Amino acid sequence: MFEQTTHLPEETRLSRHVLLIVIALMISGVALLAFSSTVQWRLIGAMCDGISIGFFAASKLAVWKA
């Protein structure tokens, strides 16, 4: 994915890299919620999911307002 974005403008490349990081954060949060046995890890997973959902909502709102 990173090699495919080298010909794109800088803003598009940066937004794709940030999107990949947010998706990885969401997947790791879901995995922590599903497979962890302690409350602390589940809280970290919920926090990761909350951050990534908030990031998605903020980006959609920014596009809608633009």
Distance bins in CASP14 RR format, pairs under 12 A and 6 or more apart:
PFRMAT RR
TARGET T0000
AUTHOR 0000-0000-0000
RMODE 2
METHOD distances of the structure
MODEL  1
1 8 0 0 0 0 0 1 0 0 0 0 0
1 13 0 0 0 0 0 1 0 0 0 0 0
1 16 1 0 0 1 0 0 0 0 0 0 0
1 17 0 0 0 0 1 0 0 0 0 0 0
1 19 0 0 0 0 1 0 0 0 0 0 0
1 20 1 0 0 1 0 0 0 0 0 0 0
1 21 0 0 0 0 0 1 0 0 0 0 0
1 23 0 0 0 0 0 1 0 0 0 0 0
1 24 0 0 0 0 0 1 0 0 0 0 0
2 8 0 0 0 0 0 1 0 0 0 0 0
2 13 0 0 0 0 1 0 0 0 0 0 0
2 14 0 0 0 0 0 1 0 0 0 0 0
2 16 0 0 0 0 1 0 0 0 0 0 0
2 17 1 0 0 1 0 0 0 0 0 0 0
2 20 0 0 0 0 1 0 0 0 0 0 0
2 21 0 0 0 0 0 1 0 0 0 0 0
3 13 0 0 0 0 0 1 0 0 0 0 0
3 16 0 0 0 0 0 1 0 0 0 0 0
4 12 0 0 0 0 0 1 0 0 0 0 0
4 13 0 0 0 0 1 0 0 0 0 0 0
4 16 0 0 0 0 1 0 0 0 0 0 0
4 17 0 0 0 0 0 1 0 0 0 0 0
4 20 0 0 0 0 0 1 0 0 0 0 0
5 11 0 0 0 0 0 1 0 0 0 0 0
5 12 1 0 0 1 0 0 0 0 0 0 0
5 13 1 0 1 0 0 0 0 0 0 0 0
5 14 0 0 0 0 1 0 0 0 0 0 0
5 15 0 0 0 0 1 0 0 0 0 0 0
5 16 1 0 1 0 0 0 0 0 0 0 0
5 17 1 0 0 1 0 0 0 0 0 0 0
5 18 0 0 0 0 0 1 0 0 0 0 0
5 19 0 0 0 0 0 1 0 0 0 0 0
5 20 0 0 0 0 1 0 0 0 0 0 0
6 12 0 0 0 0 0 1 0 0 0 0 0
6 13 1 0 0 1 0 0 0 0 0 0 0
6 16 0 0 0 0 0 1 0 0 0 0 0
6 17 0 0 0 0 0 1 0 0 0 0 0
7 13 0 0 0 0 1 0 0 0 0 0 0
8 14 0 0 0 0 1 0 0 0 0 0 0
8 15 0 0 0 0 1 0 0 0 0 0 0
8 16 1 0 0 1 0 0 0 0 0 0 0
8 17 0 0 0 0 0 1 0 0 0 0 0
9 15 0 0 0 0 1 0 0 0 0 0 0
9 16 0 0 0 0 0 1 0 0 0 0 0
10 16 0 0 0 0 0 1 0 0 0 0 0
10 17 0 0 0 0 0 1 0 0 0 0 0
11 17 0 0 0 0 0 1 0 0 0 0 0
11 18 0 0 0 0 0 1 0 0 0 0 0
12 18 0 0 0 0 0 1 0 0 0 0 0
12 19 0 0 0 0 0 1 0 0 0 0 0
13 19 0 0 0 0 0 1 0 0 0 0 0
13 20 0 0 0 0 0 1 0 0 0 0 0
14 20 0 0 0 0 0 1 0 0 0 0 0
14 21 0 0 0 0 0 1 0 0 0 0 0
15 21 0 0 0 0 0 1 0 0 0 0 0
15 22 0 0 0 0 0 1 0 0 0 0 0
15 55 0 0 0 0 0 1 0 0 0 0 0
15 59 0 0 0 0 1 0 0 0 0 0 0
15 62 0 0 0 0 0 1 0 0 0 0 0
15 63 0 0 0 0 0 1 0 0 0 0 0
16 22 0 0 0 0 0 1 0 0 0 0 0
16 23 0 0 0 0 0 1 0 0 0 0 0
17 23 0 0 0 0 0 1 0 0 0 0 0
17 24 0 0 0 0 0 1 0 0 0 0 0
18 24 0 0 0 0 0 1 0 0 0 0 0
18 25 0 0 0 0 0 1 0 0 0 0 0
18 52 0 0 0 0 0 1 0 0 0 0 0
18 55 0 0 0 0 1 0 0 0 0 0 0
18 56 0 0 0 0 0 1 0 0 0 0 0
18 58 0 0 0 0 0 1 0 0 0 0 0
18 59 0 0 0 0 1 0 0 0 0 0 0
19 25 0 0 0 0 0 1 0 0 0 0 0
19 26 0 0 0 0 0 1 0 0 0 0 0
19 52 0 0 0 0 0 1 0 0 0 0 0
19 55 0 0 0 0 1 0 0 0 0 0 0
19 56 0 0 0 0 1 0 0 0 0 0 0
19 59 0 0 0 0 1 0 0 0 0 0 0
19 60 0 0 0 0 0 1 0 0 0 0 0
20 26 0 0 0 0 0 1 0 0 0 0 0
20 27 0 0 0 0 0 1 0 0 0 0 0
20 52 0 0 0 0 0 1 0 0 0 0 0
21 27 0 0 0 0 0 1 0 0 0 0 0
21 28 0 0 0 0 0 1 0 0 0 0 0
21 48 0 0 0 0 0 1 0 0 0 0 0
21 51 0 0 0 0 0 1 0 0 0 0 0
21 52 0 0 0 0 1 0 0 0 0 0 0
21 55 0 0 0 0 1 0 0 0 0 0 0
22 28 0 0 0 0 0 1 0 0 0 0 0
22 29 0 0 0 0 0 1 0 0 0 0 0
22 48 0 0 0 0 1 0 0 0 0 0 0
22 49 0 0 0 0 0 1 0 0 0 0 0
22 50 0 0 0 0 0 1 0 0 0 0 0
22 51 0 0 0 0 1 0 0 0 0 0 0
22 52 1 0 1 0 0 0 0 0 0 0 0
22 53 0 0 0 0 1 0 0 0 0 0 0
22 54 0 0 0 0 1 0 0 0 0 0 0
22 55 1 0 1 0 0 0 0 0 0 0 0
22 56 1 0 0 1 0 0 0 0 0 0 0
22 57 0 0 0 0 0 1 0 0 0 0 0
22 58 0 0 0 0 0 1 0 0 0 0 0
22 59 0 0 0 0 1 0 0 0 0 0 0
23 29 0 0 0 0 0 1 0 0 0 0 0
23 30 0 0 0 0 0 1 0 0 0 0 0
23 48 0 0 0 0 0 1 0 0 0 0 0
23 49 0 0 0 0 0 1 0 0 0 0 0
23 52 1 0 0 1 0 0 0 0 0 0 0
23 53 0 0 0 0 0 1 0 0 0 0 0
23 55 0 0 0 0 1 0 0 0 0 0 0
23 56 0 0 0 0 1 0 0 0 0 0 0
24 30 0 0 0 0 0 1 0 0 0 0 0
24 31 0 0 0 0 0 1 0 0 0 0 0
24 48 0 0 0 0 1 0 0 0 0 0 0
24 51 0 0 0 0 0 1 0 0 0 0 0
24 52 0 0 0 0 1 0 0 0 0 0 0
24 55 0 0 0 0 0 1 0 0 0 0 0
25 31 0 0 0 0 0 1 0 0 0 0 0
25 32 0 0 0 0 0 1 0 0 0 0 0
25 44 0 0 0 0 0 1 0 0 0 0 0
25 45 0 0 0 0 1 0 0 0 0 0 0
25 47 0 0 0 0 1 0 0 0 0 0 0
25 48 1 0 1 0 0 0 0 0 0 0 0
25 49 0 0 0 0 1 0 0 0 0 0 0
25 50 0 0 0 0 1 0 0 0 0 0 0
25 51 1 0 0 1 0 0 0 0 0 0 0
25 52 1 0 1 0 0 0 0 0 0 0 0
25 53 0 0 0 0 1 0 0 0 0 0 0
25 54 0 0 0 0 0 1 0 0 0 0 0
25 55 0 0 0 0 1 0 0 0 0 0 0
25 56 0 0 0 0 0 1 0 0 0 0 0
26 32 0 0 0 0 0 1 0 0 0 0 0
26 33 0 0 0 0 0 1 0 0 0 0 0
26 45 0 0 0 0 1 0 0 0 0 0 0
26 46 0 0 0 0 0 1 0 0 0 0 0
26 47 0 0 0 0 0 1 0 0 0 0 0
26 48 1 0 0 1 0 0 0 0 0 0 0
26 49 1 0 0 1 0 0 0 0 0 0 0
26 50 0 0 0 0 1 0 0 0 0 0 0
26 51 0 0 0 0 1 0 0 0 0 0 0
26 52 1 1 0 0 0 0 0 0 0 0 0
26 53 1 0 0 1 0 0 0 0 0 0 0
26 54 0 0 0 0 0 1 0 0 0 0 0
26 55 0 0 0 0 1 0 0 0 0 0 0
26 56 0 0 0 0 1 0 0 0 0 0 0
27 33 0 0 0 0 0 1 0 0 0 0 0
27 34 0 0 0 0 0 1 0 0 0 0 0
27 35 0 0 0 0 0 1 0 0 0 0 0
27 45 0 0 0 0 0 1 0 0 0 0 0
27 48 0 0 0 0 1 0 0 0 0 0 0
27 49 0 0 0 0 1 0 0 0 0 0 0
27 52 0 0 0 0 1 0 0 0 0 0 0
28 34 0 0 0 0 0 1 0 0 0 0 0
28 35 0 0 0 0 0 1 0 0 0 0 0
28 36 0 0 0 0 0 1 0 0 0 0 0
28 41 0 0 0 0 0 1 0 0 0 0 0
28 44 0 0 0 0 1 0 0 0 0 0 0
28 45 1 0 0 1 0 0 0 0 0 0 0
28 46 0 0 0 0 0 1 0 0 0 0 0
28 47 0 0 0 0 0 1 0 0 0 0 0
28 48 1 0 1 0 0 0 0 0 0 0 0
28 49 0 0 0 0 1 0 0 0 0 0 0
28 51 0 0 0 0 0 1 0 0 0 0 0
28 52 0 0 0 0 1 0 0 0 0 0 0
29 35 0 0 0 0 0 1 0 0 0 0 0
29 36 0 0 0 0 1 0 0 0 0 0 0
29 41 0 0 0 0 1 0 0 0 0 0 0
29 42 0 0 0 0 1 0 0 0 0 0 0
29 43 0 0 0 0 0 1 0 0 0 0 0
29 44 1 0 0 1 0 0 0 0 0 0 0
29 45 1 1 0 0 0 0 0 0 0 0 0
29 46 1 0 0 1 0 0 0 0 0 0 0
29 47 0 0 0 0 1 0 0 0 0 0 0
29 48 1 1 0 0 0 0 0 0 0 0 0
29 49 1 0 1 0 0 0 0 0 0 0 0
29 50 0 0 0 0 1 0 0 0 0 0 0
29 51 0 0 0 0 1 0 0 0 0 0 0
29 52 1 0 0 1 0 0 0 0 0 0 0
29 53 0 0 0 0 0 1 0 0 0 0 0
30 36 0 0 0 0 0 1 0 0 0 0 0
30 42 0 0 0 0 0 1 0 0 0 0 0
30 45 1 0 0 1 0 0 0 0 0 0 0
30 46 0 0 0 0 1 0 0 0 0 0 0
30 48 0 0 0 0 1 0 0 0 0 0 0
30 49 1 0 0 1 0 0 0 0 0 0 0
30 50 0 0 0 0 0 1 0 0 0 0 0
30 52 0 0 0 0 1 0 0 0 0 0 0
30 53 0 0 0 0 0 1 0 0 0 0 0
31 41 0 0 0 0 1 0 0 0 0 0 0
31 42 0 0 0 0 0 1 0 0 0 0 0
31 44 0 0 0 0 0 1 0 0 0 0 0
31 45 0 0 0 0 1 0 0 0 0 0 0
31 48 0 0 0 0 1 0 0 0 0 0 0
31 49 0 0 0 0 0 1 0 0 0 0 0
32 38 0 0 0 0 0 1 0 0 0 0 0
32 39 0 0 0 0 0 1 0 0 0 0 0
32 40 0 0 0 0 1 0 0 0 0 0 0
32 41 1 0 1 0 0 0 0 0 0 0 0
32 42 1 0 0 1 0 0 0 0 0 0 0
32 43 0 0 0 0 1 0 0 0 0 0 0
32 44 1 0 1 0 0 0 0 0 0 0 0
32 45 1 1 0 0 0 0 0 0 0 0 0
32 46 0 0 0 0 1 0 0 0 0 0 0
32 47 0 0 0 0 1 0 0 0 0 0 0
32 48 1 0 0 1 0 0 0 0 0 0 0
32 49 0 0 0 0 1 0 0 0 0 0 0
33 39 0 0 0 0 0 1 0 0 0 0 0
33 41 0 0 0 0 1 0 0 0 0 0 0
33 42 1 0 1 0 0 0 0 0 0 0 0
33 43 0 0 0 0 1 0 0 0 0 0 0
33 44 0 0 0 0 1 0 0 0 0 0 0
33 45 1 0 1 0 0 0 0 0 0 0 0
33 46 1 0 0 1 0 0 0 0 0 0 0
33 47 0 0 0 0 0 1 0 0 0 0 0
33 48 0 0 0 0 1 0 0 0 0 0 0
33 49 1 0 0 1 0 0 0 0 0 0 0
33 50 0 0 0 0 0 1 0 0 0 0 0
34 41 0 0 0 0 0 1 0 0 0 0 0
34 42 0 0 0 0 1 0 0 0 0 0 0
34 45 0 0 0 0 1 0 0 0 0 0 0
34 46 0 0 0 0 0 1 0 0 0 0 0
34 49 0 0 0 0 0 1 0 0 0 0 0
35 41 0 0 0 0 1 0 0 0 0 0 0
35 42 0 0 0 0 1 0 0 0 0 0 0
35 45 0 0 0 0 0 1 0 0 0 0 0
36 42 1 0 1 0 0 0 0 0 0 0 0
36 43 0 0 0 0 1 0 0 0 0 0 0
36 44 0 0 0 0 1 0 0 0 0 0 0
36 45 1 0 0 1 0 0 0 0 0 0 0
36 46 0 0 0 0 0 1 0 0 0 0 0
36 48 0 0 0 0 0 1 0 0 0 0 0
38 44 0 0 0 0 1 0 0 0 0 0 0
38 45 0 0 0 0 0 1 0 0 0 0 0
39 45 0 0 0 0 0 1 0 0 0 0 0
39 46 0 0 0 0 0 1 0 0 0 0 0
40 46 0 0 0 0 0 1 0 0 0 0 0
40 47 0 0 0 0 0 1 0 0 0 0 0
41 47 0 0 0 0 0 1 0 0 0 0 0
41 48 0 0 0 0 0 1 0 0 0 0 0
42 48 0 0 0 0 0 1 0 0 0 0 0
42 49 0 0 0 0 0 1 0 0 0 0 0
43 49 0 0 0 0 0 1 0 0 0 0 0
43 50 0 0 0 0 0 1 0 0 0 0 0
44 50 0 0 0 0 0 1 0 0 0 0 0
44 51 0 0 0 0 0 1 0 0 0 0 0
45 51 0 0 0 0 1 0 0 0 0 0 0
45 52 0 0 0 0 1 0 0 0 0 0 0
45 53 0 0 0 0 0 1 0 0 0 0 0
46 52 0 0 0 0 0 1 0 0 0 0 0
46 53 0 0 0 0 0 1 0 0 0 0 0
47 53 0 0 0 0 0 1 0 0 0 0 0
47 54 0 0 0 0 0 1 0 0 0 0 0
48 54 0 0 0 0 0 1 0 0 0 0 0
48 55 0 0 0 0 0 1 0 0 0 0 0
49 55 0 0 0 0 0 1 0 0 0 0 0
49 56 0 0 0 0 0 1 0 0 0 0 0
50 56 0 0 0 0 1 0 0 0 0 0 0
50 57 0 0 0 0 1 0 0 0 0 0 0
50 58 0 0 0 0 0 1 0 0 0 0 0
51 57 0 0 0 0 0 1 0 0 0 0 0
51 58 0 0 0 0 0 1 0 0 0 0 0
52 58 0 0 0 0 0 1 0 0 0 0 0
52 59 0 0 0 0 0 1 0 0 0 0 0
53 59 0 0 0 0 0 1 0 0 0 0 0
53 60 0 0 0 0 0 1 0 0 0 0 0
54 60 0 0 0 0 1 0 0 0 0 0 0
54 61 0 0 0 0 1 0 0 0 0 0 0
54 62 0 0 0 0 0 1 0 0 0 0 0
55 61 0 0 0 0 0 1 0 0 0 0 0
55 62 0 0 0 0 0 1 0 0 0 0 0
56 62 0 0 0 0 0 1 0 0 0 0 0
56 63 0 0 0 0 0 1 0 0 0 0 0
57 63 0 0 0 0 0 1 0 0 0 0 0
57 64 0 0 0 0 0 1 0 0 0 0 0
58 64 0 0 0 0 0 1 0 0 0 0 0
58 65 0 0 0 0 0 1 0 0 0 0 0
59 65 0 0 0 0 0 1 0 0 0 0 0
59 66 0 0 0 0 0 1 0 0 0 0 0
60 66 0 0 0 0 0 1 0 0 0 0 0
END
